[in-house]
Amino acid sequence: MNGARKFTAEVAVVGGGPAGLVSAIALAASGVETLLIAPAAEDDHRTTALLASSVTALATLGVWQACRAHAAPLAAIRIVDDSRRLLRAPEVGFIAAEIGLDAFGHNIENRHLVAALSARAAALKLSRIPAAALAIASDGDGITIKLPEGVAQVRLAIGADGQRSLCRAAAGIGTDRRAYPQTALTLNLAHDRPHQDTSTEFHTESGPFTLVPLPGRRSSLVCVLEPVQAAALAAMSDTALSEEIERRAHSLLGKMGVEEGRGMFALAVETAHSFARQRIALVGEAAHVVPPIGAQGLNLGLRDAATLAELVADARRQNVDVGSPSVLARYDAQRRADVTGRTFAIDLLNRSLLTDFIPAQAARGLSLYLVDRIGPLRRALMREGVAPAASQPRLMRGEMV
Ligand SMILES: Cc1cc2nc3c(=O)[nH]c(=O)nc-3n(C[C@H](O)[C@H](O)[C@H](O)COP(=O)(O)OP(=O)(O)OC[C@H]3O[C@@H](n4cnc5c(N)ncnc54)[C@H](O)[C@@H]3O)c2cc1C
């Protein structure tokens, strides 16, 4: 490779979505020599409801300060059965004050989150190559990453390169994947009435229709539909779509006006057979994909990033090879229960919405009835949602890695 540049570092993070940026920042902040291989982010008008422990992690990394003005607190969550089925579930409300919190978390547009993370990475003088990795090869001693203008050699590669992960393929890791007959239409909108920091999830026969607060009289919408219906809505004019959404929201927030930036996402559930192998560790959607119910996807991804950064920093302090099988095995073991437990619950809930099988609808209705009526059960669920027992890495507790 004549004239090609050669980069070396201890760790390379491949992918500059939120999971990759948090991985790179956490490692660089703890003194690990890190290379970020990441083309510029595409414009993403989606929003992420970050649970309180994710907000704590971002604050600990010095990122949250730049996010705060763009984020709205989630003080309450309502789940409303909006299906026309025979057996309908009762409405259930979760209020953060019931477990002594001001908010379960905050909702922020991904473009603001990624901008704040990118600014923090730049402030930490993280080496960033603004290009995609072309190929990744692992041998016993290290990893070689082919780049458009050279190669990078590292001890560990963190695959934060999303659903079609090159890193995952390079490690020879397969997945269990099932596509749902659903597409999420996403957009942000302004509305007449205040949302009162409350997120409302209408459960319909085609999936959830969820309004999540943004600062001011604005909210984000995730509307899950059959693909043909989603395409029909996405093709509407702004005026027609605003009226249609207001109708579907039962005018809960008054008159609505959609903003620029509609997104369409085909939904699937996918879990990697292993989260780390051959000096490659996977974080975020490279490791697991869940449908957008209950705001779990990126919160899981941030716990991957925090756990891995902690294990790598510990290995380095003990003079252990950061890409060694023992570090990778510990990472896989520490993430397995959190990821599989949540994926199972979200998949079950999503499928119970889609099914016409009456006993499954009855079981869903009964579960929500019990959650509504039994205070300790409801509070335990809320605590588990905010701070999962299976995974509390140091960053999520407000400590550096
Ligand atoms: C409709 C919808 C709503 C959602 N709402 C929520 C929510 O409220 N809360 C929540 O927690 N989660 C939510 N999620 C999930 C969340 O959006 C994802 O978990 C998150 O975006 C995944 O981030 P990531 O960094 O893993 O991957 P991505 O954001 O996909 O980033 C991957 C990056 O890798 C880069 N890349 C790919 N290949 C290469 C390569 N070869 N070299 C270098 N870079 C590469 C890409 O350019 C991209 O920038 C939602 C998902 C959907 C679909």
The ligand as a MOL file (V3000), in Angstrom:
LIG
                    3D

  0  0  0     0  0            999 V3000
M  V30 BEGIN CTAB
M  V30 COUNTS 53 58 0 0 0
M  V30 BEGIN ATOM
M  V30 1 C -38.5850 4.6820 15.4470 0
M  V30 2 C -37.5380 4.4270 16.4970 0
M  V30 3 C -37.6270 5.0730 17.7280 0
M  V30 4 C -36.6890 4.8020 18.7230 0
M  V30 5 N -36.8130 5.4070 19.9470 0
M  V30 6 C -35.9400 5.0750 20.9400 0
M  V30 7 C -36.0870 5.6490 22.2460 0
M  V30 8 O -36.9670 6.4610 22.5210 0
M  V30 9 N -35.2020 5.2590 23.2190 0
M  V30 10 C -34.2020 4.3530 22.9660 0
M  V30 11 O -33.4370 4.0420 23.8750 0
M  V30 12 N -34.0350 3.8350 21.7240 0
M  V30 13 C -34.8690 4.1600 20.7170 0
M  V30 14 N -34.7100 3.6240 19.4700 0
M  V30 15 C -33.5250 2.7950 19.1890 0
M  V30 16 C -32.3350 3.6970 18.8290 0
M  V30 17 O -32.6860 4.6050 17.8180 0
M  V30 18 C -31.1540 2.8270 18.3780 0
M  V30 19 O -30.8780 1.9060 19.3900 0
M  V30 20 C -29.9150 3.6780 18.1330 0
M  V30 21 O -30.1100 4.6280 17.1270 0
M  V30 22 C -28.7680 2.7760 17.7400 0
M  V30 23 O -27.5890 3.5130 17.8250 0
M  V30 24 P -26.2200 2.8750 17.3510 0
M  V30 25 O -25.1740 3.8910 17.6350 0
M  V30 26 O -26.0710 1.4990 17.8780 0
M  V30 27 O -26.4150 2.6630 15.7590 0
M  V30 28 P -26.6050 3.7190 14.5890 0
M  V30 29 O -27.2590 4.9600 15.0740 0
M  V30 30 O -27.2370 2.9500 13.4750 0
M  V30 31 O -25.1280 4.1190 14.1880 0
M  V30 32 C -24.2850 3.2590 13.4560 0
M  V30 33 C -23.2360 4.1320 12.8000 0
M  V30 34 O -22.2380 3.2950 12.2280 0
M  V30 35 C -21.8360 3.8640 11.0080 0
M  V30 36 N -21.2290 2.8000 10.1970 0
M  V30 37 C -21.8180 1.7670 9.5590 0
M  V30 38 N -20.9060 1.0250 8.9120 0
M  V30 39 C -19.7040 1.5930 9.1670 0
M  V30 40 C -18.3510 1.2960 8.7890 0
M  V30 41 N -18.0790 0.2530 7.9990 0
M  V30 42 N -17.3690 2.1010 9.2410 0
M  V30 43 C -17.6280 3.1640 10.0450 0
M  V30 44 N -18.8650 3.5010 10.4200 0
M  V30 45 C -19.8890 2.7160 9.9960 0
M  V30 46 C -23.1020 4.4700 10.4100 0
M  V30 47 O -22.7720 5.4760 9.4910 0
M  V30 48 C -23.7750 5.0120 11.6600 0
M  V30 49 O -23.3980 6.3560 11.9070 0
M  V30 50 C -35.6400 3.8830 18.4570 0
M  V30 51 C -35.5480 3.2360 17.2150 0
M  V30 52 C -36.4930 3.4970 16.2340 0
M  V30 53 C -36.4040 2.7740 14.9060 0
M  V30 END ATOM
M  V30 BEGIN BOND
M  V30 1 1 1 2
M  V30 2 1 2 3
M  V30 3 2 2 52
M  V30 4 2 3 4
M  V30 5 1 4 5
M  V30 6 1 4 50
M  V30 7 2 5 6
M  V30 8 1 6 7
M  V30 9 1 6 13
M  V30 10 2 7 8
M  V30 11 1 7 9
M  V30 12 1 9 10
M  V30 13 2 10 11
M  V30 14 1 10 12
M  V30 15 2 12 13
M  V30 16 1 13 14
M  V30 17 1 14 15
M  V30 18 1 14 50
M  V30 19 1 15 16
M  V30 20 1 16 17
M  V30 21 1 16 18
M  V30 22 1 18 19
M  V30 23 1 18 20
M  V30 24 1 20 21
M  V30 25 1 20 22
M  V30 26 1 22 23
M  V30 27 1 23 24
M  V30 28 2 24 25
M  V30 29 1 24 26
M  V30 30 1 24 27
M  V30 31 1 27 28
M  V30 32 2 28 29
M  V30 33 1 28 30
M  V30 34 1 28 31
M  V30 35 1 31 32
M  V30 36 1 32 33
M  V30 37 1 33 34
M  V30 38 1 33 48
M  V30 39 1 34 35
M  V30 40 1 35 36
M  V30 41 1 35 46
M  V30 42 1 36 37
M  V30 43 1 36 45
M  V30 44 2 37 38
M  V30 45 1 38 39
M  V30 46 1 39 40
M  V30 47 2 39 45
M  V30 48 1 40 41
M  V30 49 2 40 42
M  V30 50 1 42 43
M  V30 51 2 43 44
M  V30 52 1 44 45
M  V30 53 1 46 47
M  V30 54 1 46 48
M  V30 55 1 48 49
M  V30 56 2 50 51
M  V30 57 1 51 52
M  V30 58 1 52 53
M  V30 END BOND
M  V30 END CTAB
M  END
